[in-house]
């Protein structure tokens, strides 16, 4: 079919595009996403979306900030869903702009489901996820011949309202060669202890990329036994021997 997700429009309804903006560098957005951004009448955008991209919208487009920060949100998810539908029913072309990829620990699927349930066309435009882009900026491959043949991406923070825990970092780390943790800035210490408790070596290297592709970017390297309790947010955390290979390439000797 060629489209990621679509539903038939009804009447004079507009449409909604759930768009990934990439990891923070405005040049890493896709050509299709940039085109649709320029066609949108209404743009709802996240905290981690590069502000330079907002200069690509039409002069009369309505910009709505819906960013979520630790402990607070400019707009609840329920309100975001409602605005998407209301604007589309007015005949608007609506762009919901997510940092990274909208389906990788974003709420893109929920948003699209809500939109489609109201009979409105919805399409998803993938974005470059920070889970891959941030490590690659520092030459860290998720897989590498002879070193790592598998990787997993997990969240370091789960919604307590779910009622049960879905992610066990130790089990996942024991099953794959490279573990990438998103949204783990405030729980990195707990994640490391959980992984070591599952039998992973304490000297396993850990790379932490903070504010990837943004002002104030930092690259830190630890081991599982030396990571701090928390780091600055947002952070992408990479655990595995591939980190050691990257350090050698970059001219670093060992993790601290």
C-alpha positions as CSV (number, residue, x, y, z in Angstrom):
1,X,0.0,0.0,0.0
2,X,3.0,2.3,0.5
3,X,1.6,4.2,3.5
4,X,2.4,3.3,7.1
5,X,-1.1,3.9,8.4
6,X,-4.2,5.3,6.8
7,X,-7.9,5.6,7.2
8,X,-10.6,6.9,4.8
9,X,-11.5,10.6,5.4
10,X,-15.2,11.3,6.0
11,X,-17.0,14.4,4.7
12,X,-14.8,17.5,4.6
13,X,-12.4,16.3,7.3
14,X,-8.8,17.1,7.0
15,X,-6.0,14.7,7.9
16,X,-3.4,14.0,10.6
17,X,0.3,13.2,10.1
18,X,2.2,11.6,13.0
19,X,5.8,12.7,12.1
20,X,9.2,11.8,13.5
21,X,11.5,14.8,13.5
22,X,14.7,12.8,14.2
23,X,17.2,12.9,17.1
24,X,17.9,16.7,17.4
25,X,19.8,17.7,14.3
26,X,17.4,19.5,12.0
27,X,19.2,18.0,9.0
28,X,18.3,14.5,10.1
29,X,14.6,14.8,9.4
30,X,13.3,12.9,6.4
31,X,12.5,14.7,3.1
32,X,8.9,13.5,3.3
33,X,8.5,14.8,6.9
34,X,9.9,18.2,5.9
35,X,7.5,18.4,2.9
36,X,4.5,17.6,5.1
37,X,5.5,20.0,7.7
38,X,5.5,22.8,5.1
39,X,1.9,21.8,4.0
40,X,0.4,21.6,7.5
41,X,-2.1,24.1,8.8
42,X,-1.6,23.1,12.4
43,X,1.6,21.8,14.0
44,X,1.8,20.2,17.5
45,X,5.4,19.8,18.5
46,X,7.4,18.3,21.3
47,X,10.1,19.6,23.6
48,X,12.9,17.7,21.8
49,X,11.9,18.9,18.3
50,X,14.7,21.1,16.8
51,X,13.3,24.6,16.8
52,X,14.9,25.3,13.4
53,X,12.3,23.0,11.9
54,X,9.5,25.3,12.9
55,X,10.8,27.8,10.4
56,X,9.7,25.4,7.6
57,X,6.0,25.7,8.3
58,X,3.7,28.0,6.3
59,X,3.5,31.6,7.4
60,X,-0.1,31.2,8.6
61,X,0.3,27.8,10.2
62,X,-0.8,27.5,13.9
63,X,2.0,26.2,16.2
64,X,1.0,24.5,19.4
65,X,3.6,23.4,21.9
66,X,2.7,20.1,23.7
67,X,6.1,19.3,25.2
68,X,6.4,16.9,28.2
69,X,9.2,17.5,30.7
70,X,10.0,15.4,33.8
71,X,7.2,16.1,36.3
72,X,5.1,18.3,34.1
73,X,3.5,18.6,30.7
74,X,2.3,21.6,28.6
75,X,-0.7,19.6,27.5
76,X,-2.0,16.2,28.7
77,X,-2.1,13.3,26.2
78,X,-5.9,13.4,26.3
79,X,-5.8,17.1,25.3
80,X,-3.4,16.4,22.5
81,X,-5.6,13.7,21.1
82,X,-8.6,16.0,21.3
83,X,-6.9,18.8,19.5
84,X,-5.7,16.5,16.7
85,X,-9.3,15.4,16.0
86,X,-10.9,18.8,16.4
87,X,-8.5,20.5,14.0
88,X,-8.8,17.8,11.4
89,X,-12.6,18.0,11.6
90,X,-12.3,21.6,10.8
91,X,-10.7,20.5,7.5
92,X,-7.1,21.3,8.6
93,X,-4.0,19.4,7.7
94,X,-2.5,18.6,11.1
95,X,1.1,17.6,11.8
96,X,2.0,16.0,15.1
97,X,5.8,16.4,15.3
98,X,7.6,14.0,17.7
99,X,11.3,14.1,18.5
100,X,13.0,10.9,17.2
101,X,10.6,8.3,15.9
102,X,6.9,8.6,17.1
103,X,6.6,4.9,17.7
104,X,9.8,4.4,19.7
105,X,8.6,5.1,23.3
106,X,6.5,7.9,21.9
107,X,2.7,8.2,22.0
108,X,2.4,8.1,18.2
109,X,0.4,4.9,18.0
110,X,-2.1,6.0,20.6
111,X,-2.6,9.3,18.8
112,X,-3.1,7.6,15.5
113,X,-5.5,5.1,17.0
114,X,-7.6,7.9,18.5
115,X,-7.6,9.8,15.2
116,X,-8.6,6.8,13.1
117,X,-11.4,5.9,15.6
118,X,-13.0,9.2,14.8
119,X,-13.0,8.5,11.1
120,X,-10.1,10.7,10.2
121,X,-7.2,9.9,7.9
122,X,-3.9,9.3,9.7
123,X,-0.5,8.6,8.3
124,X,2.7,7.9,10.2
125,X,6.1,9.2,8.9
126,X,9.0,7.5,10.6
127,X,11.9,9.4,12.1
128,X,15.5,8.6,12.9
129,X,15.5,7.4,16.5
130,X,18.0,8.7,19.1
131,X,18.4,5.1,20.2
132,X,20.6,4.5,17.1
133,X,21.6,8.1,16.1
134,X,23.1,9.2,19.4
135,X,25.4,6.1,19.8
136,X,26.4,6.3,16.1
137,X,27.6,9.9,16.5
138,X,30.3,8.4,18.8
139,X,31.0,5.5,16.5
140,X,29.1,3.0,18.7
141,X,27.4,0.4,16.5
142,X,24.5,-1.6,18.1
143,X,25.8,-4.7,16.3
144,X,29.3,-5.5,15.1
145,X,30.7,-8.5,13.4
146,X,32.6,-10.7,15.9
147,X,31.4,-8.6,18.9
148,X,27.7,-8.2,19.0
149,X,25.0,-9.9,16.9
150,X,21.9,-8.6,18.7
151,X,20.6,-5.5,20.5
152,X,17.5,-4.3,22.4
153,X,16.1,-0.9,23.2
154,X,14.3,-0.5,26.5
155,X,12.8,2.2,28.6
156,X,14.4,3.1,31.9
157,X,11.2,4.5,33.2
158,X,7.8,2.9,33.1
159,X,4.4,4.4,33.7
160,X,3.4,3.4,37.3
161,X,-0.2,3.5,36.2
162,X,0.3,0.4,34.0
163,X,-0.1,-1.7,37.2
164,X,2.8,-4.1,36.5
165,X,6.4,-4.0,35.3
166,X,7.0,-4.8,31.6
167,X,10.7,-4.4,31.5
168,X,13.4,-6.4,33.4
169,X,16.7,-4.9,32.3
170,X,18.7,-7.8,33.7
171,X,16.8,-10.4,31.7
172,X,17.0,-8.3,28.5
173,X,20.8,-7.6,29.0
174,X,21.4,-11.3,29.5
175,X,19.6,-12.2,26.2
176,X,21.3,-9.7,23.9
177,X,24.8,-8.4,23.2
178,X,24.0,-4.6,23.3
179,X,21.4,-2.9,25.5
180,X,20.3,0.6,24.7
181,X,18.3,2.5,27.4
182,X,16.1,5.5,26.7
183,X,14.4,7.6,29.4
184,X,16.8,6.2,31.9
185,X,18.6,9.3,33.1
186,X,17.0,9.2,36.5
187,X,17.2,5.4,37.0
188,X,20.6,4.5,35.5
189,X,21.9,3.4,38.9
190,X,19.0,1.0,39.5
191,X,19.2,-0.3,35.9
192,X,22.9,-1.1,36.3
193,X,22.4,-2.9,39.6
194,X,19.6,-4.9,38.1
195,X,21.8,-5.9,35.2
196,X,24.7,-6.9,37.4
197,X,22.3,-8.9,39.6
198,X,21.4,-10.9,36.5
199,X,25.1,-11.9,36.1
200,X,26.4,-9.4,33.6
201,X,30.0,-8.5,34.4
202,X,30.5,-5.3,36.5
203,X,33.3,-4.1,34.2
204,X,30.9,-4.0,31.1
205,X,31.3,-0.6,29.5
206,X,28.5,1.9,29.6
207,X,28.3,5.0,27.3
208,X,26.0,7.9,28.2
209,X,25.2,10.5,25.6
210,X,23.4,13.5,27.0
211,X,21.6,16.1,24.9
212,X,22.6,14.3,21.7
213,X,22.7,16.7,18.7
214,X,21.8,19.7,21.0
215,X,23.6,22.4,22.8
216,X,25.3,21.1,26.0
217,X,25.9,17.7,24.5
218,X,28.1,15.4,26.6
219,X,29.6,12.0,26.1
220,X,30.5,10.0,29.2
221,X,31.8,6.5,29.7
222,X,31.5,4.3,32.8
223,X,31.3,0.7,33.7
224,X,28.2,-1.0,35.2
225,X,29.9,-0.8,38.6
226,X,30.8,2.9,38.3
227,X,27.7,4.6,36.8
228,X,26.2,7.3,39.0
229,X,22.7,7.1,40.4
230,X,21.4,9.5,37.8
231,X,22.6,11.7,34.9
232,X,21.2,14.7,33.2
233,X,18.1,14.4,31.0
234,X,17.7,13.5,28.1
235,X,20.2,10.7,27.9
236,X,20.8,7.7,25.7
237,X,22.6,4.8,27.5
238,X,24.5,2.1,25.7
239,X,25.7,-1.0,27.6
240,X,27.9,-3.6,25.9
241,X,31.3,-4.5,24.5
242,X,30.6,-2.4,21.4
243,X,31.3,0.7,23.5
244,X,34.9,-0.6,24.0
245,X,35.4,-0.8,20.3
246,X,34.2,2.7,19.8
247,X,36.5,4.0,22.5
248,X,39.5,2.4,20.8
249,X,38.4,4.1,17.5
250,X,38.0,7.4,19.2
251,X,41.4,7.2,20.9
252,X,40.1,6.5,24.5
253,X,41.7,3.7,26.4
254,X,39.1,2.4,28.9
255,X,35.9,3.2,30.6
256,X,36.2,4.9,34.0
